[in-house]
């Protein structure tokens, strides 16, 4: 009998599977050992990356902004002062005119005739005055010789006085006729830009003391300087009043189509009371407009300094988050996110003034806020606030 031990013969596929399983277990053991190796045996792990930077320190001024409307310093409606037919127009619609430039001519012939008649009446009155004066002189001589009664002398005296009054009335009539003749030639009362003519040549225009609504011929608005009016709130007005008399303070302006603050002026008027209905007070600034680039009637933005210059810390407006009613900035300290409540001020470009809540050396998260959870570990990467 053969008592030697028998070898178990397994199929070849089973042998291959067993070898692969042993190899996998060995690889797992090696991988586990490698993760445990290293300095001190600690695992090298870091949180999500965020970009941090220190807040910017800058000297700034707080400003209050308003919407204003530009207005001409001088605005004149040119109206007829005498009746007559319009015979001449001496300007082009929309052109610049200087004070004293001829604009219109109303037919002067009736007023030339009236002036000649007034002058003739003045000559007649002056002749009557001379005659009355001589009559008075003769009556005085005869009265001294007792050839003329006292009543006759009194009569001659009154006649002389009446003749003198008639002369003065005739002279006034001459001046009136001269004025009416001058009014037939309409000149520019101010320098500025003229509007379109409202009456064409050949039309009858009306004017004068007895006319309730004289004919409007055109309008003129001055160009340089120009005003801008706006409304201060009661709170802003009180802030300005605490700093002293605001009249004369510098203001910066821009048109609605402009960026930045390309125009500068100064406050030249504040009204004498706050409007009860709106709680605002009307203010006005004046600025140079040499090229007439700012048209009267246009709207613009006005800003007025609301504080003296001061040092402030600023962060990007995008670095500020809202937590219910609080405003926060996320900072990094010892590799962890630390939220800090802040008190905000006005914007300065793309940056926001932080009045309270951060220090100059704080590391503010400026990029990666979606990965910045309070208390979470992060990898801080240095950045810069532009």
Secondary structure, DSSP 8 states (H G I E B T S, - for coil): ---S-------HHHHHHHHHHHHHHHHHHHHHHHHH-SGGG------EEEEEE--EEEEE--EEEEEEEEEES-EEEEE-SS-EEEEEE-S-TT-EE-TT-EEEEE--HHHHHHHHHHHHHHHHHHHHHHHHHHHHHHHHHHHHTT-S-HHHHHHHHHHHHHHHHHHHHHHHHHHHHHHHHHHTEEE-SS-EEE---SS-TT-EE--STT-SS--EEEEEE--SSEEEEEEEEHHHHHHHHHTS--TT-EEEEEETT--S--EEEEEEEE-SS--TTTSEEEEEEEE--TT--S-TT-EEEEEEE-S--EEEEEEEGGGEEEETTEEEEEEEETTEEEEEE-EEEEEETTEEEEEES--TT--EEEE-GGG--TT-BEEEEE----
